[in-house]
Amino acid sequence: MREKILKDNNVATTSLLANYWKKEAKSKENWPTLTQKQGTRENDLFKDPLMQNFVNEQVKEEAEQRLDKRMWLPLATRTRFFRRTVSDAVKNKEVKQIVILGSGFDTLPVRKMKYTQQFSARFFEIDQPHILKCKEQIYSEQNINKNATYIGLDYVKGDLIAELTNNDIDFTKPTLILWEGNTFYLEKEEVIRILRDLSSKFSNLIITFDYMHALMQTGAQQLDSSAKEKCLEKTLDEFASKKSPFKTFFEPSEIVLLCQKLGIQCIDHKTAAELAKEYKVDQEPYYTAETYSMVTFEHK
């Protein structure tokens, strides 16, 4: 099944490749070749031996062709950002339900089994059925407990709220929605609709996600001869050619205002460049990290 996902060359393929990019970029031993000016951090960004279960030679080969190495680090810093956000929500905000929207090959529920054991937190993963089936098969081969309720659904086309209801979600319980690596593959009206549906249904909600700035799109459209802009153009073209084009870009102020109108307030908002510096990995992050942000909103 993994081989078929690789051959399909679409967003599901990218989800599989992301584990390789994150696995490599989280490791301090690789930072000399992945950073512009390596920082003083002494430890890996996070620990996750499970990522290796999804990586083979074919995944590695495709991943190294698809994305310039200078763009790998933001994927690892975003994972650290999201994991810290989830940790704070479970330990300090009494969150009992973690819904991973478009979960792909994310390993969080297995990695954080202790949240279920110590805090009675339940994990729900939502993605297309064939992706979750592939993931479950790989876990099963390793005798790994997936520690999540799998909801096979194209959440953009299907009835997300109905499926959450059918799978025993309590809309009154403190809930965190993790929406990682998804928004830029959707149409803007789809992103807005999903935010509206979720924010209106949950009475106590934290939603955390990433988005690309409009500047990344306009920068690619106004290219000059500089090497860095050619790198961005090449990346956007490469993803488009693999049936996973970037469709939606937001101005930072636009996404904050949009969510405020939906009744959810911004409590954390960082670019990948700011995170690289904050985590002391890269003192001079590659320029594309300035146009990519992680954000967390809260509604009570």
Steps between C-alpha positions, in 0.01 A plus 500: 500500500788735574639442150162587345480824699848590374403430140176699524700824532244713683447657840500156665847441354620828647372393841713188476807695392456749784605239755837474329547878486404536866708200609810645338444860607428426866847348545789718614749292303342624175482870584841590350353427155140611570557841658636831378678583826468224756384605844612387844231240569654184647210255462283376214180699448294204619520122532301276270634156406160413352553716191752246373219245460363699206831559324666267250745554215225602256361756746849637563578529129176678414522729804851617414392582145177676594612767746817708529691410819490862615123463537501189720562669835165688517320165491686387811460830685126496426477149647671618818265801515191281463619239748568766760156648432333161548703434815396832656135441408490154658702582812378853574166551322324170573467405132356148478454465124771550237372491143767481230346629180663366185729295723690323223793313654523706818626295795375719786237264654750216527782724620276652767334189636569650844240771434240226474632306799565793734246763390225287338545689173355336188648533153302506176663492158313610189624434148411315185432130565788364291754715687379386841486140381863518384603658829313241705662220302851633565427537871349151511811348344703655786245402768446868578179619666370788287337659809243686289156471353545503122233681302533428129364812330582755234421776748481770230227324302335296775296602804769556759271594788275197439798265501634651821156451655486139380838431657408607851648851502359709784469858372477636855837358615822701472635398159811571294497482120842446345493595132857458382620526142154534344372853443718589201375199302136614534304780338471807721122472530543140620744607772260771616201264497679238708614761754143632520348153544741398775497829691121512503455139615750466786433697817859476629747479213869545424588477133861508382616497139754627249458719192708659227517877465371676193855629457616151409260498206566856383873456548497206263298698245740795504823314448830654409821313433598440863574141595267500799198603294579235243508249787149606608370488143646152457339378823153630412528349152620167639205467737257601227644240263445232766127575530542681831503869403493774760163672456440726798707777655404744777630832619589459872260777600231346275497163677490663845210727404314217332518283811406789727181539299432132562538556875842339543788706633867470406717383794820407311631599157856433380676478166722201434794743504406622849471142620841405357653785701292434811602134500863604436535286189571760231603859565440606139212285368452457126278776362197277431469440877391866531190434288371193684322518836361290781200635688277402791150633570279443801125519556332465839 
